[in-house]
Amino acid sequence: MAALGHAWRVLQWLPLGLRRFTRAGYERAAEHFDEHADTPPLDQIDMHGKHVLITGANSGIGYAAALRLAHMGAHVHLLCRSRQRGEAALASIHESLSTTTTPSNSPSTSPSNSPSTSPSTSPSTSPSTPSTTATTTSATTTSTTTTSITPSSITSSSITSSSCTLHVVKLGSLAEVRAFAAEYRQSGLPLHVLIHNAGCMQPRALSQDGIEANLQVNLIAPFLLTELLVPVLERTDDARVIMVSSGGMLTERLLVNDLQWEQAGFDATRQYARNKRQQIALTERWSELHDGILFVSMHPGWVDTAAVRDSMPDFHRRMQHRLRDADQGADTVVWLSAVPRQHLQPAGFYLDRAPAAKHLFMAGTTHSPPLVDRLWSECVRLSGGGEEEIE
């Protein structure tokens, strides 16, 4: 029955994706972006004074969102696995800001389109980091600083009308996640937007923490990072947490047994989709627990990225001319980060700036609170924190 149910969901999901998740789907939706008179255009929203943290920000959707938010004036914190790739992305943002004097609604410079589905992504160009760039590494507590404009130990540099900070943190190491979160809490900085963009879709392997790697990057590390930064979010006015999910989650039920897929028949694509369904459930639970923080999730559509090419080569070969670019994939991330809160639904799931369904017709994917309780407990256990620490 489980296999039949999955087949039924995939049968619905494919035509929906062809209609809504492609480049053409985005272009159709974009024709109506300006019809909502009560929502200000993105290029008229000023993000100066806002601190935005984006995981997996060195390329693809994460980089496109970081660049656009930086052009809108936000102080963008790039959380990246690789220092070299992070510095290349930071240099590219710096160059773009240096040559642009007004916010851009569609920045034209972009490293390669690696998506939120890759734990390690790289820009197509690797410009040397400019002398005004500051980076911090939580795991080693080393930093290089030029102009400090923020409190305590987190340093950054002023870049044109905005500023950026690079944090080198591997989500595959829960110790590094904890070290970074402690550093950010101690800095005294606010956190207006936390964007969980980094992701993983690879053959089954264990992280250095002994957790299945996809599960750790997609679910356990974001859970831990969010929980550890909740105190910062709670003391920040209009704080938001955005989970970059996937339309693939529509094909999966919320599964709590065998989260690490230790049984035979591991499938990286399905594990990724399951993790994305689990992200939705956590987003809903966080929204119930923290009224003062806006928790939402979104689907970027089908985006042409290096990870899609590497992880789903057959899908990419068939669909490459229909896939969105990274800027289109990042558009709703930026919109959710910037528009006035009253226009957004707590725990909402968004596609192309509009609420979208979390379940397909007669899909059997709705879940009960006790099931989410079990998921929560497993996340606490696997992240290595007791309930008294992660609350």
JOJOKA-V823464 format. One record per pair of residues at least 12 apart in sequence whose C-alpha atoms are under 10 Angstrom apart, sorted by the first residue. I is the first residue (numbers start at 0). J is the second residue. If there is no record, write none. Layout:
i,j
I,J
I,J
This chain:
i,j
1,252
4,250
4,251
4,252
4,361
4,362
4,363
4,364
5,249
5,250
5,251
5,252
5,362
5,363
5,364
6,250
7,250
7,359
7,360
7,361
7,362
8,247
8,249
8,250
8,251
8,252
8,358
8,359
8,360
8,361
8,362
8,363
8,364
9,247
9,249
9,250
9,251
9,359
9,362
10,250
11,249
11,250
11,359
11,360
11,362
12,246
12,247
12,248
12,249
12,250
12,359
13,247
13,250
15,246
15,359
16,246
16,247
16,300
16,301
17,301
17,318
17,321
17,322
19,300
19,301
19,350
19,351
20,246
20,298
20,299
20,300
20,301
20,302
20,321
20,322
20,323
20,328
20,350
20,351
21,299
21,300
21,301
21,302
21,303
21,318
21,319
21,320
21,321
21,322
21,323
21,324
21,327
21,328
22,300
22,301
22,302
22,303
22,320
22,321
22,322
22,323
22,324
22,327
22,328
23,321
23,322
23,323
24,300
24,301
24,321
24,322
24,323
24,351
25,299
25,300
25,301
25,322
25,323
25,327
25,328
25,330
25,350
25,351
25,352
26,323
26,327
26,351
27,351
28,350
28,351
28,352
28,353
29,327
29,330
29,351
29,352
31,351
31,352
32,351
32,352
32,353
37,339
37,342
38,338
38,339
38,341
38,342
39,337
39,338
39,339
40,104
40,334
40,337
40,338
41,67
41,68
41,71
41,102
41,103
41,104
41,330
41,333
41,334
41,337
41,338
42,67
42,70
42,71
42,101
42,102
42,103
42,104
42,105
43,71
43,102
43,103
43,104
44,71
44,72
44,102
44,334
44,337
44,338
44,339
45,68
45,70
45,71
45,72
45,73
45,102
45,337
45,338
46,68
46,69
46,70
46,71
46,72
46,73
46,74
46,161
46,336
46,337
47,68
47,69
47,70
47,71
47,72
47,73
47,74
47,160
47,161
47,162
48,72
48,73
48,74
48,161
48,189
48,191
49,68
49,69
49,71
49,72
49,73
49,74
49,75
49,161
49,189
49,190
49,191
49,192
49,235
49,236
49,237
49,238
49,336
49,337
50,68
50,72
50,73
50,74
50,75
50,76
50,162
50,163
50,188
50,189
50,190
50,191
50,192
50,193
50,235
50,238
51,65
51,68
51,69
51,73
51,74
51,75
51,76
51,77
51,163
51,189
51,190
51,191
51,192
51,193
51,194
51,238
51,239
51,240
51,336
52,65
52,74
52,75
52,76
52,77
52,78
52,163
52,164
52,165
52,166
52,190
52,191
52,192
52,193
52,194
52,195
52,196
52,240
53,65
53,75
53,76
53,77
53,78
53,79
53,192
53,193
53,194
53,195
53,196
53,197
53,241
54,76
54,77
54,78
54,79
54,80
54,115
54,118
54,166
54,168
54,169
54,170
54,193
54,194
54,195
54,196
54,197
54,198
54,221
55,77
55,78
55,79
55,80
55,81
55,85
55,113
55,114
55,115
55,116
55,117
55,118
55,119
55,120
55,168
55,169
55,170
55,194
55,195
55,196
55,197
55,198
56,75
56,76
56,77
56,78
56,79
56,80
56,84
56,85
56,88
56,89
56,113
56,114
56,115
56,120
56,121
56,165
56,194
56,195
56,196
56,197
57,77
57,78
57,79
57,80
57,81
57,82
57,83
57,84
57,85
57,86
57,87
57,88
57,89
57,91
57,92
57,109
57,110
57,111
57,112
57,113
57,114
57,119
57,120
57,121
57,122
57,165
57,197
58,79
58,84
58,85
58,87
58,88
58,109
58,110
58,111
58,112
58,113
58,114
58,115
58,117
58,119
58,120
58,121
58,122
58,123
58,304
58,305
58,325
59,109
59,110
59,111
59,112
59,113
59,114
59,115
59,116
59,117
59,120
59,121
59,122
59,196
59,302
59,303
59,304
59,305
59,306
59,324
59,325
59,326
59,328
59,329
60,109
60,111
60,112
60,113
60,114
60,115
60,116
60,196
60,197
60,243
60,299
60,302
60,303
60,304
60,324
60,325
60,326
60,327
60,328
60,329
60,330
60,332
61,77
61,78
61,79
61,112
61,113
61,114
61,115
61,194
61,195
61,196
61,197
61,243
61,325
61,326
61,328
61,329
61,332
62,77
62,85
62,88
62,89
62,91
62,92
62,108
62,109
62,110
62,111
62,112
62,113
62,114
62,115
62,122
62,196
62,325
62,326
62,329
63,92
63,105
63,106
63,107
63,108
63,109
63,110
63,111
63,112
63,114
63,324
63,325
63,326
63,327
63,328
63,329
63,330
63,332
63,333
64,106
64,194
64,196
64,325
64,326
64,327
64,328
64,329
64,330
64,331
64,332
64,333
64,334
64,336
65,77
65,88
65,89
65,92
65,163
65,329
65,332
65,333
66,88
66,89
66,91
66,92
66,93
66,95
66,96
66,103
66,105
66,106
66,107
66,108
66,109
66,163
66,326
66,333
67,92
67,96
67,102
67,103
67,104
67,105
67,106
67,107
67,326
67,329
67,330
67,333
68,102
68,103
68,104
68,106
68,161
68,332
68,333
68,334
68,336
68,337
69,92
69,93
69,95
69,96
69,102
69,103
69,158
69,159
69,160
69,161
69,162
69,163
70,92
70,95
70,96
70,99
70,100
70,101
70,102
70,103
70,104
70,105
70,106
70,159
70,160
70,161
70,162
71,101
71,102
71,103
71,104
71,160
71,161
71,333
71,337
72,96
72,101
72,102
72,158
72,159
72,160
72,161
72,162
73,160
73,161
73,162
73,163
73,191
73,192
73,337
74,155
74,156
74,157
74,158
74,160
74,161
74,162
74,163
74,164
74,190
74,191
75,89
75,155
75,161
75,162
75,163
75,164
75,165
75,192
76,89
76,134
76,155
76,162
76,163
76,164
76,165
76,166
76,190
76,193
77,89
77,134
77,163
77,164
77,165
77,166
77,167
77,168
78,135
78,136
78,164
78,165
78,166
78,167
78,168
78,169
78,170
78,179
78,195
78,196
78,197
79,118
79,119
79,120
79,136
79,165
79,166
79,167
79,168
79,169
79,170
79,197
80,118
80,119
80,120
80,166
80,167
80,168
80,169
80,170
80,171
80,197
81,118
81,119
81,120
81,121
81,166
81,167
81,168
81,169
82,134
82,135
82,136
82,165
82,166
82,167
82,168
83,121
83,122
83,125
83,126
83,127
83,128
83,167
84,110
84,119
84,120
84,121
84,122
84,123
84,124
84,125
84,126
84,167
85,120
85,121
85,122
85,125
85,128
85,134
85,164
85,165
85,166
85,167
86,125
86,126
86,127
86,128
86,129
86,132
86,133
86,134
86,164
86,165
86,166
86,167
87,110
87,121
87,122
87,123
87,124
87,125
87,126
87,127
87,128
87,129
88,109
88,110
88,121
88,122
88,123
88,124
88,125
88,126
88,127
88,128
88,165
89,125
89,126
89,127
89,128
89,129
89,132
89,133
89,134
89,162
89,163
89,164
89,165
90,125
90,126
90,127
90,128
90,129
90,130
90,131
90,132
90,163
91,108
91,109
91,110
91,122
91,124
91,125
91,126
91,127
91,128
91,129
92,106
92,108
92,109
92,110
92,158
92,162
92,163
93,128
93,129
93,131
93,132
93,157
93,158
93,159
93,161
93,162
93,163
94,108
94,126
94,128
94,129
94,158
94,159
95,107
95,108
95,109
95,158
95,159
96,158
96,159
96,160
96,161
96,162
97,158
97,159
97,160
98,159
99,159
99,160
100,159
100,160
101,160
102,160
104,326
104,330
104,333
105,326
105,327
105,330
106,326
107,326
108,326
109,122
109,123
109,124
109,325
109,326
110,122
110,123
110,124
110,125
110,325
111,123
111,124
111,303
111,304
111,305
111,325
112,302
112,303
112,304
112,305
112,306
112,307
112,324
112,325
112,326
112,328
113,302
113,303
113,304
113,305
113,306
113,307
113,308
113,325
114,196
114,197
114,198
114,199
114,299
114,301
114,302
114,303
114,304
114,305
114,306
114,307
114,324
114,325
114,328
114,329
115,195
115,196
115,197
115,198
115,199
115,200
115,217
115,243
115,244
115,245
115,299
115,302
115,304
115,306
115,307
115,328
116,196
116,197
116,198
116,199
116,200
116,201
116,213
116,216
116,217
116,243
116,244
116,245
116,271
116,304
116,305
116,306
116,307
116,310
117,196
117,197
117,198
117,199
117,200
117,201
117,213
117,216
117,217
117,304
117,305
117,306
117,307
117,309
117,310
118,169
118,170
118,171
118,196
118,197
118,198
118,199
118,200
118,201
118,212
118,213
118,216
118,217
118,306
119,169
119,197
119,198
119,199
119,306
120,197
120,304
120,305
120,306
121,305
130,143
130,144
130,145
130,156
131,143
131,144
131,145
131,146
131,155
131,156
131,157
131,158
132,144
132,145
132,146
132,154
132,155
132,156
132,157
132,158
132,162
132,163
132,164
132,165
133,145
133,146
133,147
133,153
133,154
133,155
133,156
133,157
133,162
133,163
133,164
133,165
133,166
134,153
134,154
134,155
134,156
134,163
134,164
134,165
134,166
134,167
135,152
135,153
135,154
135,155
135,164
135,165
135,166
135,167
135,168
135,179
136,153
136,165
136,166
136,167
136,168
136,175
136,178
136,179
136,182
137,153
137,166
137,167
137,168
137,169
137,174
137,175
137,176
137,177
137,178
137,179
137,180
137,181
137,182
137,183
138,166
138,167
138,168
138,169
138,172
138,174
138,175
138,176
138,177
138,178
138,179
139,167
139,168
139,175
139,178
140,152
140,178
140,179
140,182
142,154
142,155
142,165
142,166
143,155
144,156
145,157
146,158
148,162
149,186
149,187
149,188
150,185
150,186
150,187
150,188
151,182
151,183
151,184
151,185
151,186
151,187
151,188
152,182
152,183
152,185
152,186
152,187
153,165
153,166
153,179
153,182
153,183
153,184
153,185
153,186
153,187
153,188
154,166
154,186
166,179
167,179
169,216
169,220
170,197
170,198
170,206
170,212
170,215
170,216
170,217
170,218
170,219
170,220
170,221
170,223
170,224
171,199
171,205
171,206
171,207
171,208
171,209
171,210
171,211
171,212
171,213
171,214
171,215
171,216
171,217
171,219
171,220
172,206
172,207
172,208
172,209
172,210
172,215
172,216
172,220
173,206
173,207
173,208
173,215
173,216
173,219
173,220
173,221
173,223
173,224
173,381
173,382
173,383
174,207
174,208
174,220
174,382
174,383
175,220
176,220
176,221
176,223
176,224
176,227
177,220
177,223
177,224
177,227
177,228
177,382
179,224
179,227
179,228
180,223
180,224
180,225
180,226
180,227
180,228
180,231
181,224
181,227
181,228
183,227
183,228
183,231
184,227
184,228
184,229
184,230
184,231
184,232
185,231
187,231
188,231
188,234
188,235
189,230
189,231
189,232
189,233
189,234
189,235
189,236
189,238
190,228
190,229
190,230
190,231
190,232
190,233
190,234
190,235
190,236
190,237
190,238
190,239
190,240
191,231
191,232
191,233
191,234
191,235
191,236
191,237
191,238
191,239
191,240
191,292
191,336
191,337
192,232
192,235
192,237
192,238
192,239
192,240
192,241
192,292
192,293
192,294
192,335
192,336
192,337
193,224
193,225
193,228
193,232
193,238
193,239
193,240
193,241
193,242
193,294
193,336
194,221
194,225
194,239
194,240
194,241
194,242
194,243
194,295
194,296
194,332
194,333
194,335
194,336
195,217
195,218
195,220
195,221
195,222
195,224
195,225
195,240
195,241
195,242
195,243
195,244
195,278
195,296
196,217
196,221
196,241
196,242
196,243
196,244
196,329
196,332
197,216
197,217
197,221
197,242
197,243
198,213
198,214
198,215
198,216
198,217
198,218
198,221
198,243
198,244
198,271
198,274
198,275
198,306
199,212
199,213
199,214
199,215
199,216
199,217
199,218
199,267
199,268
199,270
199,271
199,274
199,306
199,310
200,212
200,213
200,214
200,216
200,217
200,266
200,267
200,268
200,269
200,270
200,271
200,272
200,306
200,307
200,309
200,310
200,311
201,213
201,266
201,267
201,268
201,270
201,271
201,306
201,309
201,310
201,311
202,265
202,266
202,267
202,268
202,270
202,310
203,259
203,260
203,261
203,265
203,266
203,267
203,270
204,259
205,259
208,381
208,382
208,383
209,381
210,258
210,259
210,381
210,382
211,258
211,259
211,260
211,261
212,259
213,259
213,267
213,268
213,270
213,271
213,274
214,258
214,259
214,260
214,270
214,271
214,273
214,274
214,275
214,277
215,259
215,274
215,378
215,381
215,382
216,274
217,243
217,244
217,270
217,271
217,272
217,273
217,274
217,275
217,277
217,278
218,271
218,273
218,274
218,275
218,276
218,277
218,278
218,281
218,378
218,382
219,274
219,278
219,377
219,378
219,379
219,380
219,381
219,382
219,383
220,378
220,381
220,382
221,242
221,278
221,378
221,382
222,278
222,281
222,282
222,375
222,378
222,379
222,382
222,389
223,378
223,379
223,381
223,382
223,383
223,384
223,389
224,382
224,389
225,240
225,285
225,389
226,285
226,379
226,388
226,389
226,390
227,388
227,389
227,390
229,285
229,289
229,292
229,389
229,390
230,390
232,289
232,291
232,292
232,293
233,289
233,290
233,291
233,292
234,291
234,292
235,291
235,292
236,291
236,292
237,291
237,292
237,293
237,339
237,340
238,291
238,292
238,293
238,294
238,336
238,340
239,291
239,292
239,293
239,294
239,295
239,335
239,336
239,337
239,340
239,345
240,282
240,285
240,286
240,292
240,293
240,294
240,295
240,296
240,335
240,336
240,346
241,282
241,293
241,294
241,295
241,296
241,297
241,332
241,333
241,335
241,336
241,346
241,348
242,275
242,278
242,279
242,281
242,282
242,294
242,295
242,296
242,297
242,298
242,332
242,348
243,275
243,278
243,279
243,295
243,296
243,297
243,298
243,299
243,329
243,331
243,332
243,348
243,349
244,271
244,272
244,274
244,275
244,276
244,277
244,278
244,279
244,295
244,296
244,297
244,298
244,299
244,300
244,348
244,349
245,271
245,272
245,273
245,274
245,275
245,276
245,278
245,279
245,296
245,297
245,298
245,299
245,300
245,301
245,350
246,272
246,275
246,276
246,297
246,298
246,299
246,300
246,301
246,350
246,355
246,356
246,357
246,358
247,268
247,269
247,271
247,272
247,273
247,274
247,275
247,276
247,298
247,300
247,301
248,269
248,270
248,271
248,272
248,273
248,274
248,275
248,276
248,277
248,278
248,279
248,298
248,357
248,358
248,364
249,272
249,273
249,275
249,276
249,356
249,357
249,358
249,359
249,362
249,364
250,269
250,272
250,273
250,276
250,358
250,359
250,362
250,363
250,364
251,269
251,270
251,271
251,272
251,273
251,274
251,275
251,276
251,277
251,358
251,362
251,363
251,364
252,272
252,273
252,276
252,277
252,358
252,362
252,363
252,364
252,365
252,366
253,273
253,274
253,275
253,276
253,277
253,278
253,279
253,280
253,363
253,364
253,365
253,366
253,367
253,370
253,371
253,374
254,273
254,274
254,276
254,277
254,364
254,366
254,370
254,371
254,373
254,374
255,273
255,277
255,370
255,371
255,372
255,373
255,374
255,375
255,376
255,377
256,373
256,374
256,377
258,270
258,273
258,274
258,277
258,374
258,377
258,378
267,310
267,311
268,310
268,311
275,296
275,298
276,357
276,364
277,371
277,374
277,375
278,296
279,294
279,295
279,296
279,297
279,346
279,347
279,348
279,357
280,346
280,365
280,366
280,367
280,368
280,370
280,371
280,372
280,374
280,375
281,294
281,346
281,371
281,372
281,374
281,375
281,378
282,294
282,295
282,296
282,345
282,346
282,347
282,348
283,295
283,296
283,345
283,346
283,347
283,348
283,371
284,346
284,368
284,371
284,372
284,375
285,345
285,346
286,345
286,346
286,347
287,345
287,346
288,390
290,345
292,345
293,335
293,340
293,343
293,344
293,345
293,346
293,347
294,343
294,344
294,345
294,346
294,347
294,348
295,335
295,343
295,344
295,345
295,346
295,347
295,348
295,349
296,331
296,332
296,335
296,345
296,346
296,347
296,348
296,349
296,350
296,354
297,331
297,332
297,335
297,347
297,348
297,349
297,350
297,351
297,352
297,353
297,354
297,355
298,328
298,329
298,331
298,332
298,348
298,349
298,350
298,351
298,352
298,355
299,323
299,325
299,326
299,327
299,328
299,329
299,330
299,331
299,332
299,349
299,350
299,351
300,322
300,323
300,324
300,325
300,327
300,328
300,329
300,331
300,350
300,351
301,315
301,318
301,319
301,321
301,322
301,323
301,324
301,325
301,327
301,328
302,315
302,318
302,319
302,321
302,322
302,323
302,324
302,325
302,326
302,327
302,328
302,329
303,315
303,318
303,319
303,320
303,321
303,322
303,323
303,324
303,325
303,328
304,319
304,322
304,323
304,324
304,325
307,319
327,351
328,350
328,351
329,351
330,350
330,351
330,352
331,349
331,350
331,351
331,352
331,353
332,349
332,350
332,351
332,352
333,352
334,351
334,352
335,349
335,352
335,353
